[in-house]
């Protein structure tokens, strides 16, 4: 029981600048994965990827989370409470332009995380 409280305390140290509760909850999930050794590291909105546009007006996509797996592979996770078509278009465009990264759309259904890879 004390060990569970310690893990929850460690999970709550994630930064508090998330756009919504779903992103905050997912950050806590990533902290637990980090503690368990399932991932090496993660960062919130730490990178901008150019996905289109012209020289004077580029279009960028900022994934919610950059996740570095234990084997060094980089994934970008986009967390939404509800997926709108525009968000799907952006993540799909990023996946097509950067095929050497994995892009994952994440939502929570009945308390469980759902993952869709691009």
N, C-alpha and C positions, 0 to 999 in steps of 0.2 A: 504494500500500500504506500509506503514512504517512497519507494522507487517510482511509482506512477505519479505521485505529486511532484517529484523532482523533474521528471520528463516534461510534465505540463508547465512547470516553471521555466524550464529551458525553452520550450516552444513559444512561450509568450514574450521572448526577448526580441522578436522580429520587429522591424521599424513600424511606426504607426502612421505612415503617410499613404496608406492604400486608398484607392478610390471608393471601395465599398467593402462590406463585410465578407463577401465571397472571396475577394482577393486576400483579405487578411487571414481568413480561415485556410486558404490554400497555402499561404506563406507558412502558417503553423504546421501544415501537413509536410511541407518541404523541410522544415526544421527537424521534424521527427525522422524523415527519411535520411537526413544528414547524420543525425545521431546514430541511426541504425547502420550507417555505412552504405546505404543503397545509392546515395549520390555523393559526389565530392564537394560540390558547392552550388550556390544559386545566388542570383541577384535580381532585384526588382527594377523594372524599366531602365535597364542600364545600357541599352544599345538601341540605335536607330538604324533601320535598314532601308536603303533606297529601293523602292519597288516600281518606279516609273517616272513619268513626267519628262519635261524638256529641260534643256540646260539652265534656263532662267527660272524654271518653276518645277523643281523636283517634287515627287510624291514620296513620303517616307512612311514606314510602318514601325511602331515601337511595340514590341511584344511585352506582355506583362512580366514574364519571368524568363531569364536565361538560366538554364539548368545544365550543369556539367556533371555527367554521369561518372561513376567510379572508374570507367575505362577511358575517360577523357573525351568521350563524344559530347557534342554540344546540342542541346535541344532548346527550342523556344516554345514556351507554354503561354497560351492565351486563355484567360479565365473569364467566363461570362455567366451571369445568372440566366440570361436569355440571349440566344444567338440571332442577330439580325443579319440580313443578306449582305449588307455592306461590310460587316466584320468578316464574314466568310470569304468575300471577294478579296479583302486585304491579305488574309492569312494564306489563301490559295496563291495569290500573286507572289508573295514572299517565298512560298514553297517552290514555285516554278523558277523563280530567279536565283534562288540559293538551294539547289538540290542536294548539296553536301551537308545540310543541316536537316534535322527532323523538326517539323512543326506540329504541335499538338493542341487541338481545341479541347478545352476542359469545361465541364459544367457539373453541377451537383444535382442529382435526381434522388429524391427521397433519402437524403443524407449521405449518399454514396457518390464518390467522384466518378464521372464518366469521361472517357478519353477517346478522341477521334484523331487519328494521325493523318497528316497530309504529305 
